[in-house]
Amino acid sequence: MFAAEVNEWQDGKLTRFSDSGSRNGVQQRGNSWQDGVSGTNCPIPPGKNFTYVMHLKDQIGSFFYFPSLAFHKAAGGFGGIRILSRPRIPVPFATPADDFTLLIGDWYKAGHSVLKARLDRGKRLPFPDAILINGRSSNGATFTVDQGKTYRLRISNVGLQNSLNIRVQAHTMKLVEVEGTHTVQNDYSSLDVHVGQSLSVLVTADQPVRDYYIAVSTRFTNPVLAATATLHYRNSKQKASGPIPAGPTGQIDWSLEQARTIRTNLTASGPRPNPQGSYHYGSINVTRAVRLANSAAQVNGKQRYAVNSVSFVEADTPLKLADHFKIGGVFRLGSIADYPTGAKEHLDTSVMAADFHAFAEIVFENKESIVQSWHLDGYNFWVVGMDGGKWSPDRRRDYNRIDAVSRCTTQVYPKSWTAVYVALDNVGMWNVRSEFWARRYLGQQFYLRVYSPVESVRDEHPIPNNALLCGRAADRSTRPL
């Protein structure tokens, strides 16, 4: 876990076997060079290290990092990220007695290379073996509290595919932050956290001195997997007991209604002193409309996943390097359409072009029978609507144009749609992906190239001196000779 204050520069050294690391939710303003995914960065050579230099600009909140290449995420290597408000910026709740990170996720006994080989053979992933909390199985993690005090729990679903629900026995959770946005402070007995999502809750230790279960279980699965951690009251001599608090299992409507209650606190400050509600996103004219439909299909006899009929395949050179050095033949702008075409699924290195300062509406359409989870690197977006059935333009009249939550990862329920607004104010090459890691690995992703014709360091950082060069860019230089 690492913590930093908003607008700080941070150096993060990563040493790993032929890997890269990405920071889920950290926007890397004007600096997709540091995004740590295969479309922006070369793998770190075996036995070497690489230092990411990040400016945590205009962001607060709870996020996580993870190994991003191949199927390495299945091996772990993830941790929490806390971006703290500057001392003079008011936070809409009293300073908690302590700040805990809970990394929850599904887990497989098989190693990442075994799982990758299975996917490469065109097979689907099996059902996971367990749920872990901070890398531990049931009762392996303990969080110690003092009676009468309030604590912040930063919860991230770092798993590979399953939505999870979290409860704290005999306690309520007050939601205060979602992926950098201070929220309306509603109380919940349980919360859904879809894969790739992060949030913060306050829990007050207001019960008799003893230990209590923190319970996590899968959503929308049969069977249901579960794990527990311990909320330990200091000086407690009584272990957690009684029935483990049960969570919802299949109730899609319940989850949808809960999602609609998560809204932005308009009067609270964010990373800056001005209120979050001072940016009136709902009154901005949409200049770009995009519809994205996920699908599953057999391509060349193997299982693949696609967006608007295009199943992404990695290029031999990171797309950001190819774009910077103007290397032809690596990718083609417009290789993915702005809307579902109904074409047969096919392979391509899909890159969508977008203009700097455009204001976009993106509708995620899910005709499949499972919950989807979508993430956009480099940005937060306003989740203005979600509902069952087929999206149509008349659904816009029901959009939340006042206090929609701003986040970077959103769920899309089965046979449903989710609509978001996003201000494309961050130049770079940005990954749009499924957070279901097998689906991402097998093609449910693409890159959004946000372009400005004016080359200015105000809008985009120059290529770093230490940038790794590979593929067709291996013989290039990061600075003029």
TACOR-V967271 format. One line per field, one symbol per residue. ss: DSSP state (A for helix, B for strand, O for the rest). phi: phi as a letter, one per 40 degrees, with the letter a starting at -180 (. if undefined). burial: 1 if it has 9 or more other ideal C-beta (glycine too) atoms within 8 Angstrom, else 0. A space follows every 10 residues. Layout:
ss=???
phi=???
burial=???
This chain:
ss=OBBBBOOOBB BBBBBOOOOO BBBBOOOOOO OAAAOOOOOO OOOOOOOOBB BBBBBOOOOO BBBBBBBOOO OAAAAOOOBB BBBBOOOOOO OOOOOOOBBB BBBBBBBOOO OAAAAAAAAA OOOOOOOOOB BBBOOBOOOO OBBBBOOOOB BBBBBBBOOO OOOBBBBBOO OOBBBBBBOO BBBOOOBBOB BBBOOOOBBB BBBBOOOOOO BBBBBBBBOO OOOOOBBBBB BBBOOOOOOO OOOOOOOOOO OAAAAAAAAA AOBBOOOOBO OOOOBAAAOO AAAOOOOBBB BBBBBBBBBO OBBBBBBOOB BBOOOOOOAA AAAAOOOOOO OBBOOOOOOO OOOOOBBBOB BBBBBOOOBB BBBBBBOOOO OBBBBBOOOO BBBBBBBBOO OOAAAAAAOO OOOBOBBOBB BBOOOBBBBB BBBOOOOBBB BBBBOOAAAA AOOOBBBBBB BOOOOOOOOO OOOOOOOOOO AAAOOOOOOO O
phi=.bbacdgccb bbcbbacfaa bbbchccfdg acdbcgbccb bccccdgbba bcbbbccfab hbaabacbcf bcdccggbac bbbcccdccc bcaccccabb bbbbacabcc cccccccccc cgccccccca bbbfgbcdgc bbbcbbdgbb bcbcbbcccc accbbbbbdg bbbccbabfg bcbdcccbca bcbcdgcbab bbbccbbdca bbcbbbacbg bacccaabbb cbcdgcbbcd agccdcbcbb cccdccccdc ccbccccccb cbcccccccc ccbcccbabb bbbcabacbf gbcbbabfgb ccbcccadcc cccccfccgc abcgcbccac bgcccacacc bbcacdgcbb bbbcbbcccb cbbbbbcgab bcccaaacgc cadccccccc bbbccbabbb cbcdfaabbb baccbbcibb cbaccccccc cchcaabbcc bbcccaccca ccdcdcdcba fcccccbcbd c
burial=0001111001 0101010011 1111111101 1111111111 1111000001 1111110011 1111111110 1111001111 1111110010 1100010001 1111111100 0100110110 0000100101 1111000000 1010101011 1111111111 1111111110 1011111111 1111110101 1111111111 1111101001 1111111111 1000111111 1111010001 0001101110 0100110110 0111110111 1000011000 1101010101 1111111010 0011111111 1100101111 1110001001 1000111001 0000111111 1101110111 1111110100 1111111111 1111111000 1000100011 0011111111 1111111111 1111011111 1111111111 1111111111 1100000011 0001001111 1010000100 0
